[in-house]
Protein backbone atom coordinates (compact mmCIF):
# COMPACT_ATOMS: atom_id res chain seq x y z
CA UNK A 1 0.00 0.00 0.00
CA UNK A 2 1.41 3.38 -1.00
CA UNK A 3 1.98 6.27 1.36
CA UNK A 4 -0.63 8.41 -0.38
CA UNK A 5 -3.20 5.66 -0.01
CA UNK A 6 -2.45 5.33 3.70
CA UNK A 7 -2.81 9.06 4.15
CA UNK A 8 -6.12 9.05 2.33
CA UNK A 9 -7.40 6.20 4.50
CA UNK A 10 -6.48 8.08 7.66
CA UNK A 11 -8.27 11.18 6.39
CA UNK A 12 -11.38 9.14 5.68
CA UNK A 13 -11.57 8.04 9.31
CA UNK A 14 -11.76 11.57 10.70
CA UNK A 15 -15.13 12.80 12.02
CA UNK A 16 -16.62 15.58 9.91
CA UNK A 17 -17.93 17.28 13.04
CA UNK A 18 -14.38 17.85 14.26
CA UNK A 19 -12.93 19.00 10.95
CA UNK A 20 -13.69 22.63 11.80
CA UNK A 21 -12.10 24.85 14.50
CA UNK A 22 -13.42 24.77 18.06
CA UNK A 23 -14.90 28.27 17.84
CA UNK A 24 -16.92 27.21 14.78
CA UNK A 25 -18.27 24.13 16.57
CA UNK A 26 -19.31 26.31 19.51
CA UNK A 27 -20.78 29.26 17.62
CA UNK A 28 -22.58 27.38 14.83
CA UNK A 29 -24.99 25.56 17.14
CA UNK A 30 -28.65 25.98 18.07
CA UNK A 31 -27.65 26.45 21.70
CA UNK A 32 -25.43 29.42 20.87
CA UNK A 33 -28.14 30.84 18.59
CA UNK A 34 -30.63 30.57 21.46
CA UNK A 35 -28.27 32.43 23.80
CA UNK A 36 -27.82 35.18 21.21
CA UNK A 37 -31.59 35.38 20.71
CA UNK A 38 -32.04 35.61 24.48
CA UNK A 39 -29.66 38.57 24.60
CA UNK A 40 -31.45 40.31 21.73
CA UNK A 41 -34.89 39.83 23.31
CA UNK A 42 -33.61 41.03 26.69
CA UNK A 43 -32.13 44.19 25.15
CA UNK A 44 -35.40 44.81 23.31
CA UNK A 45 -37.42 44.35 26.50
CA UNK A 46 -35.23 46.66 28.59
CA UNK A 47 -35.35 49.33 25.91
CA UNK A 48 -39.03 49.19 25.04
CA UNK A 49 -40.93 47.90 28.08
CA UNK A 50 -41.30 50.29 30.98
CA UNK A 51 -39.85 49.05 34.30
CA UNK A 52 -38.69 45.74 32.81
CA UNK A 53 -35.04 46.37 33.66
CA UNK A 54 -35.89 47.45 37.20
CA UNK A 55 -34.79 45.30 40.15
CA UNK A 56 -38.34 44.25 41.04
CA UNK A 57 -39.04 43.06 37.49
CA UNK A 58 -36.00 40.76 37.50
CA UNK A 59 -36.83 39.57 41.00
CA UNK A 60 -40.35 38.52 40.07
CA UNK A 61 -39.19 37.14 36.73
CA UNK A 62 -36.94 34.62 38.46
CA UNK A 63 -39.59 33.87 41.08
CA UNK A 64 -42.05 33.01 38.30
CA UNK A 65 -39.74 30.83 36.21
CA UNK A 66 -38.05 29.07 39.14
CA UNK A 67 -40.27 25.92 38.94
CA UNK A 68 -39.80 25.76 35.15
CA UNK A 69 -36.02 26.08 35.55
CA UNK A 70 -35.97 23.25 38.09
CA UNK A 71 -38.12 20.78 36.15
CA UNK A 72 -36.53 21.58 32.78
CA UNK A 73 -33.22 20.11 34.02
CA UNK A 74 -34.35 16.46 34.42
CA UNK A 75 -36.80 16.86 31.53
CA UNK A 76 -33.83 17.62 29.27
CA UNK A 77 -32.19 14.32 30.13
CA UNK A 78 -35.44 12.41 29.63
CA UNK A 79 -36.12 13.91 26.21
CA UNK A 80 -32.53 13.26 25.09
CA UNK A 81 -33.21 9.55 25.68
CA UNK A 82 -36.16 9.84 23.30
CA UNK A 83 -38.80 9.71 26.05
CA UNK A 84 -41.04 12.37 27.60
CA UNK A 85 -42.68 13.00 30.98
CA UNK A 86 -46.02 14.79 30.89
CA UNK A 87 -46.76 14.11 34.56
CA UNK A 88 -44.22 16.54 36.10
CA UNK A 89 -46.75 19.32 36.74
CA UNK A 90 -49.22 16.84 38.26
CA UNK A 91 -46.47 15.51 40.52
CA UNK A 92 -45.71 19.10 41.48
CA UNK A 93 -49.38 19.73 42.27
CA UNK A 94 -49.68 16.51 44.27
CA UNK A 95 -46.61 17.37 46.35
CA UNK A 96 -48.09 20.82 47.01
CA UNK A 97 -51.27 19.23 48.34
CA UNK A 98 -49.32 16.72 50.43
CA UNK A 99 -47.21 19.43 52.07
CA UNK A 100 -50.40 21.20 53.10
CA UNK A 101 -52.07 18.04 54.43
CA UNK A 102 -48.99 16.78 56.27
CA UNK A 103 -48.50 20.16 57.93
CA UNK A 104 -52.07 21.31 58.62
CA UNK A 105 -53.82 17.98 59.26
CA UNK A 106 -51.04 15.75 60.58
CA UNK A 107 -49.11 18.45 62.45
CA UNK A 108 -45.74 17.83 60.81
CA UNK A 109 -43.22 20.64 60.59
CA UNK A 110 -42.60 22.16 57.15
CA UNK A 111 -39.22 20.38 56.73
CA UNK A 112 -40.74 17.00 57.69
CA UNK A 113 -43.75 17.57 55.42
CA UNK A 114 -41.41 18.55 52.58
CA UNK A 115 -39.30 15.40 53.01
CA UNK A 116 -42.44 13.22 52.90
CA UNK A 117 -43.63 15.02 49.77
CA UNK A 118 -40.22 14.57 48.14
CA UNK A 119 -40.30 10.84 48.91
CA UNK A 120 -43.76 10.44 47.40
CA UNK A 121 -42.79 12.54 44.37
CA UNK A 122 -39.76 10.31 43.82
CA UNK A 123 -42.00 7.24 44.05
CA UNK A 124 -44.36 8.75 41.48
CA UNK A 125 -41.47 9.29 39.09
CA UNK A 126 -40.12 5.81 39.78
CA UNK A 127 -43.53 4.35 38.86
CA UNK A 128 -43.25 6.00 35.46
CA UNK A 129 -39.69 4.75 35.15
CA UNK A 130 -40.62 1.14 35.88
CA UNK A 131 -43.46 1.17 33.36
CA UNK A 132 -41.31 2.79 30.67
CA UNK A 133 -37.92 1.21 31.35
CA UNK A 134 -38.75 -2.31 32.52
CA UNK A 135 -42.27 -2.98 31.21
CA UNK A 136 -41.46 -1.28 27.90
CA UNK A 137 -44.57 0.89 27.62
CA UNK A 138 -44.37 4.15 25.60
CA UNK A 139 -43.61 7.11 27.84
CA UNK A 140 -46.23 9.30 26.16
CA UNK A 141 -49.06 6.92 27.08
CA UNK A 142 -47.67 6.18 30.55
CA UNK A 143 -47.20 9.79 31.59
CA UNK A 144 -50.56 10.89 30.18
CA UNK A 145 -52.10 8.27 32.44
CA UNK A 146 -50.02 9.24 35.47
CA UNK A 147 -50.76 12.91 34.75
CA UNK A 148 -54.46 12.20 35.20
CA UNK A 149 -53.80 9.85 38.15
CA UNK A 150 -51.65 12.24 40.19
CA UNK A 151 -53.84 15.25 39.41
CA UNK A 152 -56.92 13.24 40.34
CA UNK A 153 -55.40 12.21 43.66
CA UNK A 154 -54.47 15.83 44.41
CA UNK A 155 -57.98 17.01 43.58
CA UNK A 156 -59.56 14.18 45.54
CA UNK A 157 -57.56 14.96 48.67
CA UNK A 158 -58.53 18.64 48.80
CA UNK A 159 -61.41 19.07 46.39
CA UNK A 160 -62.00 22.77 45.86
CA UNK A 161 -60.50 23.72 49.22
CA UNK A 162 -57.12 25.33 49.83
CA UNK A 163 -54.72 25.06 52.75
CA UNK A 164 -53.20 28.44 53.53
CA UNK A 165 -51.95 28.13 57.11
CA UNK A 166 -48.14 28.08 56.96
CA UNK A 167 -45.48 29.55 59.27
CA UNK A 168 -44.52 33.02 58.14
CA UNK A 169 -40.80 32.33 58.30
CA UNK A 170 -41.15 29.61 55.64
CA UNK A 171 -43.36 31.58 53.28
CA UNK A 172 -40.99 34.52 53.68
CA UNK A 173 -38.01 32.28 52.96
CA UNK A 174 -39.55 31.17 49.66
CA UNK A 175 -39.71 34.84 48.62
CA UNK A 176 -36.43 35.88 50.23
CA UNK A 177 -33.70 37.43 48.15
CA UNK A 178 -29.98 37.50 48.31
CA UNK A 179 -29.52 41.21 49.05
CA UNK A 180 -31.79 43.60 50.86
CA UNK A 181 -35.58 44.09 50.99
CA UNK A 182 -38.20 43.75 48.30
CA UNK A 183 -40.71 46.55 48.00
CA UNK A 184 -44.08 45.30 49.15
CA UNK A 185 -42.64 42.00 50.36
CA UNK A 186 -40.40 40.53 53.02
CA UNK A 187 -37.61 42.89 54.11
CA UNK A 188 -35.40 40.69 56.21
CA UNK A 189 -32.38 40.55 53.90
CA UNK A 190 -30.34 37.34 54.05
CA UNK A 191 -26.87 38.06 52.76
CA UNK A 192 -26.60 41.82 52.61
CA UNK A 193 -27.63 45.13 54.16
CA UNK A 194 -31.32 45.98 53.99
CA UNK A 195 -30.52 49.26 52.24
CA UNK A 196 -29.36 47.58 49.01
CA UNK A 197 -31.77 47.49 46.04
CA UNK A 198 -33.76 44.34 45.27
CA UNK A 199 -31.97 41.86 43.04
CA UNK A 200 -32.38 38.07 42.76
CA UNK A 201 -34.46 35.61 44.79
CA UNK A 202 -32.80 33.14 47.11
CA UNK A 203 -34.36 30.22 45.22
CA UNK A 204 -31.74 30.74 42.52
CA UNK A 205 -29.16 29.17 44.84
CA UNK A 206 -30.64 25.63 44.71
CA UNK A 207 -31.38 26.13 41.01
CA UNK A 208 -27.73 26.93 40.27
CA UNK A 209 -26.63 23.92 42.32
CA UNK A 210 -29.05 21.66 40.42
CA UNK A 211 -27.92 23.13 37.07
CA UNK A 212 -24.27 22.39 37.88
CA UNK A 213 -25.06 18.85 39.03
CA UNK A 214 -27.17 18.05 35.96
CA UNK A 215 -24.64 19.72 33.66
CA UNK A 216 -21.78 17.61 35.01
CA UNK A 217 -23.95 14.48 34.96
CA UNK A 218 -24.98 14.96 31.34
CA UNK A 219 -21.84 16.38 29.79
CA UNK A 220 -18.96 14.99 31.85
CA UNK A 221 -19.84 11.45 32.95
CA UNK A 222 -20.26 8.02 31.39
CA UNK A 223 -23.88 8.07 32.60
CA UNK A 224 -24.48 11.17 30.49
CA UNK A 225 -22.87 9.57 27.45
CA UNK A 226 -25.18 6.63 27.96
CA UNK A 227 -28.16 9.02 27.88
CA UNK A 228 -27.11 10.29 24.45
CA UNK A 229 -26.48 6.73 23.22
CA UNK A 230 -29.99 5.68 24.26
CA UNK A 231 -31.48 8.60 22.36
CA UNK A 232 -29.44 7.89 19.23
CA UNK A 233 -29.97 4.14 19.15
CA UNK A 234 -31.39 2.23 22.08
CA UNK A 235 -30.42 -1.20 20.77
CA UNK A 236 -26.85 -0.10 20.10
CA UNK A 237 -26.71 1.39 23.59
CA UNK A 238 -27.71 -1.98 25.07
CA UNK A 239 -24.99 -3.79 23.10
CA UNK A 240 -22.42 -1.21 24.23
CA UNK A 241 -23.16 -1.97 27.88
CA UNK A 242 -25.65 0.77 28.83
CA UNK A 243 -28.33 -0.41 31.25
CA UNK A 244 -31.20 1.27 29.42
CA UNK A 245 -33.98 0.24 31.81
CA UNK A 246 -32.11 1.36 34.92
CA UNK A 247 -31.12 4.66 33.27
CA UNK A 248 -34.73 5.46 32.41
CA UNK A 249 -35.89 4.48 35.89
CA UNK A 250 -33.34 6.81 37.48
CA UNK A 251 -34.20 9.70 35.18
CA UNK A 252 -37.94 9.47 35.80
CA UNK A 253 -37.39 9.10 39.56
CA UNK A 254 -35.13 12.18 39.56
CA UNK A 255 -37.75 14.09 37.58
CA UNK A 256 -40.34 13.14 40.21
CA UNK A 257 -38.09 14.30 43.04
CA UNK A 258 -37.27 17.64 41.39
CA UNK A 259 -40.96 18.19 40.53
CA UNK A 260 -41.89 17.53 44.17
CA UNK A 261 -39.25 20.03 45.32
CA UNK A 262 -40.70 22.58 42.89
CA UNK A 263 -44.14 21.83 44.38
CA UNK A 264 -42.89 22.56 47.89
CA UNK A 265 -41.42 25.86 46.70
CA UNK A 266 -44.63 26.73 44.82
CA UNK A 267 -46.74 26.08 47.91
CA UNK A 268 -44.61 28.24 50.20
CA UNK A 269 -44.18 31.01 47.68
CA UNK A 270 -47.93 31.49 47.20
CA UNK A 271 -48.84 30.29 50.70
CA UNK A 272 -51.51 28.00 49.31
CA UNK A 273 -51.92 24.29 48.58
CA UNK A 274 -54.59 23.53 45.99
CA UNK A 275 -55.37 20.55 43.81
CA UNK A 276 -54.94 22.62 40.64
CA UNK A 277 -51.56 24.14 41.53
CA UNK A 278 -49.11 24.19 38.58
CA UNK A 279 -51.79 23.04 36.14
CA UNK A 280 -50.49 22.92 32.51
CA UNK A 281 -46.98 23.88 33.66
CA UNK A 282 -45.61 20.80 31.87
CA UNK A 283 -46.36 22.49 28.52
CA UNK A 284 -44.12 25.43 29.39
CA UNK A 285 -41.36 23.08 30.54
CA UNK A 286 -41.43 21.02 27.35
CA UNK A 287 -41.63 24.16 25.21
CA UNK A 288 -38.55 25.59 26.93
CA UNK A 289 -36.59 22.35 26.52
CA UNK A 290 -37.39 22.02 22.82
CA UNK A 291 -36.83 25.72 22.23
CA UNK A 292 -33.41 25.31 23.83
CA UNK A 293 -32.27 22.93 21.09
CA UNK A 294 -33.12 19.49 22.48
CA UNK A 295 -34.41 17.16 19.77
CA UNK A 296 -37.82 15.65 20.46
CA UNK A 297 -36.52 12.50 18.73
CA UNK A 298 -33.69 12.15 21.26
CA UNK A 299 -29.92 12.00 21.06
CA UNK A 300 -29.29 15.73 20.86
CA UNK A 301 -29.30 18.72 23.18
CA UNK A 302 -27.35 20.63 25.82
CA UNK A 303 -28.29 22.29 29.10
CA UNK A 304 -27.00 25.82 28.27
CA UNK A 305 -29.50 26.04 25.43
CA UNK A 306 -32.30 24.78 27.67
CA UNK A 307 -31.55 27.37 30.36
CA UNK A 308 -31.56 30.05 27.68
CA UNK A 309 -34.89 28.73 26.40
CA UNK A 310 -36.46 28.96 29.86
CA UNK A 311 -35.17 32.50 30.32
CA UNK A 312 -36.41 33.48 26.86
CA UNK A 313 -39.93 32.27 27.59
CA UNK A 314 -39.84 34.00 30.97
CA UNK A 315 -38.65 37.32 29.53
CA UNK A 316 -41.19 37.26 26.70
CA UNK A 317 -44.04 36.43 29.09
CA UNK A 318 -42.97 39.02 31.67
CA UNK A 319 -42.46 41.78 29.10
CA UNK A 320 -45.81 41.15 27.44
CA UNK A 321 -47.59 41.09 30.81
CA UNK A 322 -46.06 44.46 31.68
CA UNK A 323 -47.48 45.71 28.38
CA UNK A 324 -50.96 44.47 29.46
CA UNK A 325 -51.03 41.73 26.82
CA UNK A 326 -53.54 38.97 27.59
CA UNK A 327 -52.41 35.48 28.57
CA UNK A 328 -53.96 34.05 25.39
CA UNK A 329 -51.74 36.25 23.22
CA UNK A 330 -48.71 35.31 25.32
CA UNK A 331 -49.48 31.61 24.78
CA UNK A 332 -49.78 32.24 21.04
CA UNK A 333 -46.37 33.94 20.95
CA UNK A 334 -44.73 31.11 22.90
CA UNK A 335 -46.44 28.55 20.64
CA UNK A 336 -45.15 30.31 17.52
CA UNK A 337 -41.61 30.34 18.97
CA UNK A 338 -41.85 26.61 19.66
CA UNK A 339 -43.16 25.79 16.17
CA UNK A 340 -40.40 27.89 14.58
CA UNK A 341 -37.86 26.06 16.74
CA UNK A 342 -39.09 22.64 15.59
CA UNK A 343 -39.26 23.78 11.95
CA UNK A 344 -35.74 25.18 12.11
CA UNK A 345 -34.42 21.77 13.17
CA UNK A 346 -36.03 20.04 10.20
CA UNK A 347 -34.96 22.84 7.87
CA UNK A 348 -31.34 22.62 8.97
CA UNK A 349 -31.40 18.83 8.56
CA UNK A 350 -32.84 19.23 5.04
CA UNK A 351 -30.17 21.78 4.08
CA UNK A 352 -27.47 19.51 5.50
CA UNK A 353 -28.83 16.58 3.47
CA UNK A 354 -28.76 18.65 0.28
CA UNK A 355 -25.18 19.64 1.01
CA UNK A 356 -24.11 16.02 1.53
CA UNK A 357 -25.90 14.93 -1.64
CA UNK A 358 -24.21 17.67 -3.63
CA UNK A 359 -20.80 16.71 -2.24
CA UNK A 360 -21.34 13.08 -3.26
CA UNK A 361 -22.41 14.11 -6.75
CA UNK A 362 -19.28 16.25 -7.12
CA UNK A 363 -17.07 13.31 -5.97
CA UNK A 364 -18.85 10.15 -7.14
CA UNK A 365 -15.83 7.92 -6.53
CA UNK A 366 -15.09 9.18 -3.02
CA UNK A 367 -15.26 6.42 -0.47
CA UNK A 368 -14.69 3.69 -3.07
CA UNK A 369 -10.92 4.02 -3.10
CA UNK A 370 -8.91 1.34 -1.37
N, C-alpha and C positions, 0 to 999 in steps of 0.2 A: 504493500500500500504506500502510495507516495505521500510526501509531506503535505502537499496542498490538499490532498484528499482527507488526511487526518485533521488538518485545520478546519476544513469545511464541516467535518463531522462534529467537531467540538462546538463550532458555531451553531449548528443545528440543535444542540442540546440546551442552549441557553433559553431562559424563560423570557418571552416577549415583554412581560410586565416589568422586568428589571433591566430592559435594554435602554431605558431613558434615565436621566439624572434623578437624584432623590427629590430635588425641589419640584420637578415636573410631576413625580408620582404623588407628591403631597398636594400640590396646588390643583392639579387636574382631577379632582375627585368631587363627588356629590357632597361629601361632608364639608369640604372647604367652601364649596359654592353656597351651602346652607349657612355657614358662619358669615360669609360675606353678605348674603342676603339679610341675615339678622342685623348686621351692622348698619346696612342701608335703611332698613325699616326703623331701627331705633333712632337713627339720625333724623329720619323724616318725622317720626312721632315727637321727638323733642323740639323740633323746629316748627311744627304745625299744630300740635295739640296743646292747648293751654294747661299748665300745671303738670304735664306728664313727666317732665324731668325733675320735678320737685321731690324732696326726700320722702314725703308721705306716699306719693304715687309709686315709687319703687318699693317701699315697705309693703304696701298692700298688694302690689304685683306679685312679690315673692310669697306672701302669705297665701294668695289665691292659687298659685301654681305648685305649691309645695307638694300636695298629694300626687299631682301628675308627675312631677319630677321623681318622686320616690318610686311609684309603680312603673314608670317607663323604664327604669333600670333593669329589673328582672324580665319585663316584657320584651325588651330588646333581645335578650339571650334566648327566650322562648321562640320568638319569631325567626331568629337566625337558624334555629333547628328545623324550621319549616312548619312549626306548630303555632297555635294561638290560644290565648286564654281570655275569654269573654266574661269570666266570672269575677274578675278582680274587684270591680266596683261593688258587686253584691257581697263579696267577702269583706270589703271595707265597711259596707253598711251593717252587716251582721256583727262585726266586731264593735262598731259604735253602739249598737243596741246592747250587746253583752256587757260592755263597760258600764253602761247606765244601770243595767239590772244587777250586776255583781256589786256595784257600789251602793245603789239606793235601796235595793230589796234585800240583798244578802249582807250588807254592812261591811264589805271589804274596802280596804283603802284603795286609792286610785292606782298606786303601783301594783298592788296585788291583783286588782281587777284588770289592769292592762296586761299583766303577765298571762292571766287566764285567757284573755281575748287573743293574745298572740299565739298561745298554744292551740286554741281552737282554729284560728286562721291558718296556721301551719297544717293542721290536720285536714282542713278543707282543701288546701292546695295539694296535699299529698294524695287525697282521694282522686283528684283530677289526674295526678301523675301516675297512679296505679292503673287507672282505666286507660290512659293513653299509652303509657310506656310498656306495661306488662300484659294488659288485656288486648291492646292493639286497636282500640277504638279511635276514630278520628277526633282530633281535639276540638274541632268546630262543633260537632254534635255533643260531645261530652260537656264542654263548657257552656253551651247554650242551656243544657239541662241543669247544670249546677248553678248557673246564673239564676234561673227560675227557682231552684231549690233553696239556695241561700237567701235570696230576697224574700221568698215566701216565709221562711222561718223567721226572718227579722220582722216582717210585717205581722206574723202570727203572734210573736212574743209581746209586741207593744200595740198592735192595731194602729189606731189613729192618734194614740197618746204620745207624749214626749216626756223624757226625763231631763230635767233642767237643774237639778240640785247638785252642784259640784263645789268643792272647796275653792275659794277665790284664788288661793296661791297657785293652784294648778291651771285654772283657766287663764290667769295672768301670765303664767309661764309659757303657755302655748302662743301667746301674743307678744311675749317679751322680745326685745331687740338687743343687739350687741352693744349699742352706745346710746345712752341717754333716753329721754322720754318720748312718747309718741303723743301728738296732739289729739286729745279726745280719747285716749286710751290709758294703759297702765304706764306709770311714770317712775318705776323703781330703778331702772338702769342696772344692767348686770355687769358690764365690763368697763364702763366709763363714767365720767361725770354726767350728772343729769342736765347740765347746761348745753351739752353737745346736740346738734341737730339730729333728727331721726334718720336712720340709715337702713340697715338690713335686719330681718327678723332672726331670732336665735335658732329657729328651726333649720336654717341653712347649715348649721354645724353638723347635725346628723346626716343631712343630705350630701354634703361634701364628703363625709366619711364613707357613706354608702357608694357614692360615685367613684371614689378611689378604689374601694374594695372590688366593685364590679368591673372597673376598668382593668385592674391588675388580673382579676380572674379571667376575663375574656381575652385580653390581648397579651398576656405574659405568662400563661400557664398551659400545661398540656391539657387540662380540663377545657380551657377555652378553645384550644385547637380542635379538640374533639367536638365541640359545639358546632364549629364551622364545617367539619367533616360530615356530621350528621345532616346538616342543611344541604350540603352539596350532593351527597350520595349516601343514604343511610346504610345500604347494603355494603358498600365499600368501607364505611366506617366500622361496621361490625367485623369485617375481615381484617381490618387493621388493628383490632384490639380494643375499640371503644365500646364500653358497656352502654349501649344506647338506652335501654330501659331504665337503668339506674340514673343516667344523666337526666332524662326527662322527668323522672320522679323528683330528683333534687331540685330541678328548675321550677317545677310547678309548686313544690313545697315552699321554696324560697319566695316565690311570687305571693303565695298565701300569707306568709309571715310579714312581708313588706306591706301588703295590702292591709293587714290587720293593724300594723303600726300606723299606717296612714289614717285608718279609721279612728284610732285612739286620738291622734292629733286633731282630726276633724271634729271629734266630739268635744274636746276641750277648747278648741279655738272658738267654736260657735256656742259652747255651753249647752248643747242639746243633743240628745240621742233620739233619733227617729228611725222608723223602719224604711223610709225613703231617702235617707242620707246618701249622698254620692251617687244618686241615680243617673245613669247614662254617662258617668265619668269614664267608663271603659272606652267609649268612642273617642274622647279627646286624647286618651293615652295612646291608643292605636294610631290615631291620626298623627300625633307627634312623632311616634317611632318611625312610621313610614315616610313622613315628611323629612325626617332626619337621615334618610338614605338607606334604611334597612329594607331589604327585598322581602316582599310578602311570600316569595317562593323559597326563601331560606338561603343560607350560605353566604350572605353578604350583609355588611353593615358595621358601623363603629359607634361607640358611645359619644364621642364629641359631636357628631352630627345629630344624634338623638337629643342631647342636651340643648343644642342650638334650635332644634325643631320645637322643643317644649317652650323655650324662651320666646321663639317667634310667635307661636300661637298665643302665649300670654301677653306679649306686647301688643299684638294686633287686637286682641279682645279688650285689653285695658284701654288702649287708645280710642277704640270705637265707642266703648262705654262712656268715656269722658266727653265724647262728641255727641252723646245722647242717641246713639244708634241702637236700634232694637236688637234683642237677642237673636231673633230670626235672621236678621241681616248678617249678624256676626257669624252665625252658623253657616250661612251661605258662603261667606268669604272664606272661612276655614275649609269648607267642603271643596270650593274651587281650588284652593291651594293644594289640597290633598290629591285631587284628580290630576292637576297639572304635574304634581310630583310623580304619580304613577305613570302618566303618559310620558314624561321625560325619560324615565327608565327604559321603557319600551322603544322610544325614539332613538336613544343613544345606542341600544342594542342593535336596532335596525341599521343605523349608520355604520356601526362597527362591522356588521355582517357584510354590508356593501363594500366596505374598505377591504376586508379580507378577500372577498370574491374578486375584486378588481386586482388585488395583488397576485392572486393565483392565476388570473387570466394573463397578466403581464409576464409571469414566470411559470409557464405550464409544466416545465420539467423539474421545478424545484421540489425537493423532497424525494425524487426518484433516483438521485445520484447515489452511488455506493462508494 
